[in-house]
Amino acid sequence: MKTTIDIADELLTRTKKLARQKETTLKAIIEAALQDFHAQIEAACDKPVELHTHTVDGRGLQQGLSWDNWSEIQDLSYEL
């Protein structure tokens, strides 16, 4: 399958150099890296993560906030 991805220039340059040194293709290097990544993740995850949500009593969002502006809500949650 063909796809397009953005890769940092320096990383792509290093990976192409590695492919030449190993006498293989860029595709083979990227596929091997993805296979290794998947194997590591699968080995680290014996079971699915269970997320628990918590709610508190209240009257919704503060006046002036909107659920459509999540970045503002997030910023406010980190204020001291």
Phi and psi in radians as a Rosetta constraint file:
Dihedral C 1 N 2 CA 2 C 2 CIRCULARHARMONIC -1.677 0.35
Dihedral N 2 CA 2 C 2 N 3 CIRCULARHARMONIC 2.493 0.35
Dihedral C 2 N 3 CA 3 C 3 CIRCULARHARMONIC -2.648 0.35
Dihedral N 3 CA 3 C 3 N 4 CIRCULARHARMONIC 2.933 0.35
Dihedral C 3 N 4 CA 4 C 4 CIRCULARHARMONIC -2.105 0.35
Dihedral N 4 CA 4 C 4 N 5 CIRCULARHARMONIC 2.299 0.35
Dihedral C 4 N 5 CA 5 C 5 CIRCULARHARMONIC -2.363 0.35
Dihedral N 5 CA 5 C 5 N 6 CIRCULARHARMONIC 2.695 0.35
Dihedral C 5 N 6 CA 6 C 6 CIRCULARHARMONIC -1.652 0.35
Dihedral N 6 CA 6 C 6 N 7 CIRCULARHARMONIC 2.239 0.35
Dihedral C 6 N 7 CA 7 C 7 CIRCULARHARMONIC -2.222 0.35
Dihedral N 7 CA 7 C 7 N 8 CIRCULARHARMONIC 2.412 0.35
Dihedral C 7 N 8 CA 8 C 8 CIRCULARHARMONIC -0.962 0.35
Dihedral N 8 CA 8 C 8 N 9 CIRCULARHARMONIC 2.381 0.35
Dihedral C 8 N 9 CA 9 C 9 CIRCULARHARMONIC -0.922 0.35
Dihedral N 9 CA 9 C 9 N 10 CIRCULARHARMONIC -0.817 0.35
Dihedral C 9 N 10 CA 10 C 10 CIRCULARHARMONIC -1.129 0.35
Dihedral N 10 CA 10 C 10 N 11 CIRCULARHARMONIC -0.692 0.35
Dihedral C 10 N 11 CA 11 C 11 CIRCULARHARMONIC -1.173 0.35
Dihedral N 11 CA 11 C 11 N 12 CIRCULARHARMONIC -0.730 0.35
Dihedral C 11 N 12 CA 12 C 12 CIRCULARHARMONIC -1.111 0.35
Dihedral N 12 CA 12 C 12 N 13 CIRCULARHARMONIC -0.744 0.35
Dihedral C 12 N 13 CA 13 C 13 CIRCULARHARMONIC -1.051 0.35
Dihedral N 13 CA 13 C 13 N 14 CIRCULARHARMONIC -0.808 0.35
Dihedral C 13 N 14 CA 14 C 14 CIRCULARHARMONIC -1.100 0.35
Dihedral N 14 CA 14 C 14 N 15 CIRCULARHARMONIC -0.682 0.35
Dihedral C 14 N 15 CA 15 C 15 CIRCULARHARMONIC -1.233 0.35
Dihedral N 15 CA 15 C 15 N 16 CIRCULARHARMONIC -0.684 0.35
Dihedral C 15 N 16 CA 16 C 16 CIRCULARHARMONIC -1.093 0.35
Dihedral N 16 CA 16 C 16 N 17 CIRCULARHARMONIC -0.712 0.35
Dihedral C 16 N 17 CA 17 C 17 CIRCULARHARMONIC -1.092 0.35
Dihedral N 17 CA 17 C 17 N 18 CIRCULARHARMONIC -0.750 0.35
Dihedral C 17 N 18 CA 18 C 18 CIRCULARHARMONIC -1.077 0.35
Dihedral N 18 CA 18 C 18 N 19 CIRCULARHARMONIC -0.735 0.35
Dihedral C 18 N 19 CA 19 C 19 CIRCULARHARMONIC -1.060 0.35
Dihedral N 19 CA 19 C 19 N 20 CIRCULARHARMONIC -0.742 0.35
Dihedral C 19 N 20 CA 20 C 20 CIRCULARHARMONIC -1.113 0.35
Dihedral N 20 CA 20 C 20 N 21 CIRCULARHARMONIC -0.757 0.35
Dihedral C 20 N 21 CA 21 C 21 CIRCULARHARMONIC -1.095 0.35
Dihedral N 21 CA 21 C 21 N 22 CIRCULARHARMONIC -0.659 0.35
Dihedral C 21 N 22 CA 22 C 22 CIRCULARHARMONIC -1.544 0.35
Dihedral N 22 CA 22 C 22 N 23 CIRCULARHARMONIC 0.029 0.35
Dihedral C 22 N 23 CA 23 C 23 CIRCULARHARMONIC 0.925 0.35
Dihedral N 23 CA 23 C 23 N 24 CIRCULARHARMONIC 0.897 0.35
Dihedral C 23 N 24 CA 24 C 24 CIRCULARHARMONIC -2.408 0.35
Dihedral N 24 CA 24 C 24 N 25 CIRCULARHARMONIC -2.999 0.35
Dihedral C 24 N 25 CA 25 C 25 CIRCULARHARMONIC -1.804 0.35
Dihedral N 25 CA 25 C 25 N 26 CIRCULARHARMONIC 2.796 0.35
Dihedral C 25 N 26 CA 26 C 26 CIRCULARHARMONIC -1.037 0.35
Dihedral N 26 CA 26 C 26 N 27 CIRCULARHARMONIC -0.733 0.35
Dihedral C 26 N 27 CA 27 C 27 CIRCULARHARMONIC -0.992 0.35
Dihedral N 27 CA 27 C 27 N 28 CIRCULARHARMONIC -0.790 0.35
Dihedral C 27 N 28 CA 28 C 28 CIRCULARHARMONIC -1.126 0.35
Dihedral N 28 CA 28 C 28 N 29 CIRCULARHARMONIC -0.695 0.35
Dihedral C 28 N 29 CA 29 C 29 CIRCULARHARMONIC -1.121 0.35
Dihedral N 29 CA 29 C 29 N 30 CIRCULARHARMONIC -0.820 0.35
Dihedral C 29 N 30 CA 30 C 30 CIRCULARHARMONIC -1.139 0.35
Dihedral N 30 CA 30 C 30 N 31 CIRCULARHARMONIC -0.758 0.35
Dihedral C 30 N 31 CA 31 C 31 CIRCULARHARMONIC -1.084 0.35
Dihedral N 31 CA 31 C 31 N 32 CIRCULARHARMONIC -0.730 0.35
Dihedral C 31 N 32 CA 32 C 32 CIRCULARHARMONIC -1.119 0.35
Dihedral N 32 CA 32 C 32 N 33 CIRCULARHARMONIC -0.704 0.35
Dihedral C 32 N 33 CA 33 C 33 CIRCULARHARMONIC -1.119 0.35
Dihedral N 33 CA 33 C 33 N 34 CIRCULARHARMONIC -0.728 0.35
Dihedral C 33 N 34 CA 34 C 34 CIRCULARHARMONIC -1.165 0.35
Dihedral N 34 CA 34 C 34 N 35 CIRCULARHARMONIC -0.694 0.35
Dihedral C 34 N 35 CA 35 C 35 CIRCULARHARMONIC -1.069 0.35
Dihedral N 35 CA 35 C 35 N 36 CIRCULARHARMONIC -0.789 0.35
Dihedral C 35 N 36 CA 36 C 36 CIRCULARHARMONIC -1.082 0.35
Dihedral N 36 CA 36 C 36 N 37 CIRCULARHARMONIC -0.728 0.35
Dihedral C 36 N 37 CA 37 C 37 CIRCULARHARMONIC -1.071 0.35
Dihedral N 37 CA 37 C 37 N 38 CIRCULARHARMONIC -0.813 0.35
Dihedral C 37 N 38 CA 38 C 38 CIRCULARHARMONIC -1.087 0.35
Dihedral N 38 CA 38 C 38 N 39 CIRCULARHARMONIC -0.724 0.35
Dihedral C 38 N 39 CA 39 C 39 CIRCULARHARMONIC -1.086 0.35
Dihedral N 39 CA 39 C 39 N 40 CIRCULARHARMONIC -0.727 0.35
Dihedral C 39 N 40 CA 40 C 40 CIRCULARHARMONIC -1.127 0.35
Dihedral N 40 CA 40 C 40 N 41 CIRCULARHARMONIC -0.788 0.35
Dihedral C 40 N 41 CA 41 C 41 CIRCULARHARMONIC -1.123 0.35
Dihedral N 41 CA 41 C 41 N 42 CIRCULARHARMONIC -0.789 0.35
Dihedral C 41 N 42 CA 42 C 42 CIRCULARHARMONIC -1.121 0.35
Dihedral N 42 CA 42 C 42 N 43 CIRCULARHARMONIC -0.654 0.35
Dihedral C 42 N 43 CA 43 C 43 CIRCULARHARMONIC -1.195 0.35
Dihedral N 43 CA 43 C 43 N 44 CIRCULARHARMONIC -0.578 0.35
Dihedral C 43 N 44 CA 44 C 44 CIRCULARHARMONIC -1.371 0.35
Dihedral N 44 CA 44 C 44 N 45 CIRCULARHARMONIC -0.318 0.35
Dihedral C 44 N 45 CA 45 C 45 CIRCULARHARMONIC -1.945 0.35
Dihedral N 45 CA 45 C 45 N 46 CIRCULARHARMONIC 1.588 0.35
Dihedral C 45 N 46 CA 46 C 46 CIRCULARHARMONIC -1.274 0.35
Dihedral N 46 CA 46 C 46 N 47 CIRCULARHARMONIC -0.541 0.35
Dihedral C 46 N 47 CA 47 C 47 CIRCULARHARMONIC -2.509 0.35
Dihedral N 47 CA 47 C 47 N 48 CIRCULARHARMONIC 2.779 0.35
Dihedral C 47 N 48 CA 48 C 48 CIRCULARHARMONIC -1.093 0.35
Dihedral N 48 CA 48 C 48 N 49 CIRCULARHARMONIC 2.578 0.35
Dihedral C 48 N 49 CA 49 C 49 CIRCULARHARMONIC -1.336 0.35
Dihedral N 49 CA 49 C 49 N 50 CIRCULARHARMONIC 2.313 0.35
Dihedral C 49 N 50 CA 50 C 50 CIRCULARHARMONIC -1.738 0.35
Dihedral N 50 CA 50 C 50 N 51 CIRCULARHARMONIC 2.182 0.35
Dihedral C 50 N 51 CA 51 C 51 CIRCULARHARMONIC -1.770 0.35
Dihedral N 51 CA 51 C 51 N 52 CIRCULARHARMONIC 2.333 0.35
Dihedral C 51 N 52 CA 52 C 52 CIRCULARHARMONIC -1.954 0.35
Dihedral N 52 CA 52 C 52 N 53 CIRCULARHARMONIC 2.315 0.35
Dihedral C 52 N 53 CA 53 C 53 CIRCULARHARMONIC -1.799 0.35
Dihedral N 53 CA 53 C 53 N 54 CIRCULARHARMONIC 2.649 0.35
Dihedral C 53 N 54 CA 54 C 54 CIRCULARHARMONIC -2.261 0.35
Dihedral N 54 CA 54 C 54 N 55 CIRCULARHARMONIC 2.487 0.35
Dihedral C 54 N 55 CA 55 C 55 CIRCULARHARMONIC -2.193 0.35
Dihedral N 55 CA 55 C 55 N 56 CIRCULARHARMONIC 2.765 0.35
Dihedral C 55 N 56 CA 56 C 56 CIRCULARHARMONIC -2.254 0.35
Dihedral N 56 CA 56 C 56 N 57 CIRCULARHARMONIC 2.721 0.35
Dihedral C 56 N 57 CA 57 C 57 CIRCULARHARMONIC -1.174 0.35
Dihedral N 57 CA 57 C 57 N 58 CIRCULARHARMONIC 2.518 0.35
Dihedral C 57 N 58 CA 58 C 58 CIRCULARHARMONIC 3.041 0.35
Dihedral N 58 CA 58 C 58 N 59 CIRCULARHARMONIC -3.013 0.35
Dihedral C 58 N 59 CA 59 C 59 CIRCULARHARMONIC -2.063 0.35
Dihedral N 59 CA 59 C 59 N 60 CIRCULARHARMONIC 0.577 0.35
Dihedral C 59 N 60 CA 60 C 60 CIRCULARHARMONIC 1.495 0.35
Dihedral N 60 CA 60 C 60 N 61 CIRCULARHARMONIC -2.706 0.35
Dihedral C 60 N 61 CA 61 C 61 CIRCULARHARMONIC -1.286 0.35
Dihedral N 61 CA 61 C 61 N 62 CIRCULARHARMONIC 2.678 0.35
Dihedral C 61 N 62 CA 62 C 62 CIRCULARHARMONIC -1.102 0.35
Dihedral N 62 CA 62 C 62 N 63 CIRCULARHARMONIC 2.664 0.35
Dihedral C 62 N 63 CA 63 C 63 CIRCULARHARMONIC -1.008 0.35
Dihedral N 63 CA 63 C 63 N 64 CIRCULARHARMONIC 2.384 0.35
Dihedral C 63 N 64 CA 64 C 64 CIRCULARHARMONIC 1.657 0.35
Dihedral N 64 CA 64 C 64 N 65 CIRCULARHARMONIC -0.195 0.35
Dihedral C 64 N 65 CA 65 C 65 CIRCULARHARMONIC -1.733 0.35
Dihedral N 65 CA 65 C 65 N 66 CIRCULARHARMONIC 2.723 0.35
Dihedral C 65 N 66 CA 66 C 66 CIRCULARHARMONIC -2.409 0.35
Dihedral N 66 CA 66 C 66 N 67 CIRCULARHARMONIC 2.486 0.35
Dihedral C 66 N 67 CA 67 C 67 CIRCULARHARMONIC -1.097 0.35
Dihedral N 67 CA 67 C 67 N 68 CIRCULARHARMONIC -0.318 0.35
Dihedral C 67 N 68 CA 68 C 68 CIRCULARHARMONIC -1.356 0.35
Dihedral N 68 CA 68 C 68 N 69 CIRCULARHARMONIC -0.179 0.35
Dihedral C 68 N 69 CA 69 C 69 CIRCULARHARMONIC -2.029 0.35
Dihedral N 69 CA 69 C 69 N 70 CIRCULARHARMONIC 1.175 0.35
Dihedral C 69 N 70 CA 70 C 70 CIRCULARHARMONIC -1.093 0.35
Dihedral N 70 CA 70 C 70 N 71 CIRCULARHARMONIC -0.606 0.35
Dihedral C 70 N 71 CA 71 C 71 CIRCULARHARMONIC -1.086 0.35
Dihedral N 71 CA 71 C 71 N 72 CIRCULARHARMONIC -0.650 0.35
Dihedral C 71 N 72 CA 72 C 72 CIRCULARHARMONIC -1.179 0.35
Dihedral N 72 CA 72 C 72 N 73 CIRCULARHARMONIC -0.721 0.35
Dihedral C 72 N 73 CA 73 C 73 CIRCULARHARMONIC -1.088 0.35
Dihedral N 73 CA 73 C 73 N 74 CIRCULARHARMONIC -0.758 0.35
Dihedral C 73 N 74 CA 74 C 74 CIRCULARHARMONIC -1.105 0.35
Dihedral N 74 CA 74 C 74 N 75 CIRCULARHARMONIC -0.782 0.35
Dihedral C 74 N 75 CA 75 C 75 CIRCULARHARMONIC -1.011 0.35
Dihedral N 75 CA 75 C 75 N 76 CIRCULARHARMONIC -0.778 0.35
Dihedral C 75 N 76 CA 76 C 76 CIRCULARHARMONIC -1.122 0.35
Dihedral N 76 CA 76 C 76 N 77 CIRCULARHARMONIC -0.559 0.35
Dihedral C 76 N 77 CA 77 C 77 CIRCULARHARMONIC -1.205 0.35
Dihedral N 77 CA 77 C 77 N 78 CIRCULARHARMONIC -0.328 0.35
Dihedral C 77 N 78 CA 78 C 78 CIRCULARHARMONIC -1.725 0.35
Dihedral N 78 CA 78 C 78 N 79 CIRCULARHARMONIC -0.035 0.35
Dihedral C 78 N 79 CA 79 C 79 CIRCULARHARMONIC -1.284 0.35
Dihedral N 79 CA 79 C 79 N 80 CIRCULARHARMONIC 2.543 0.35
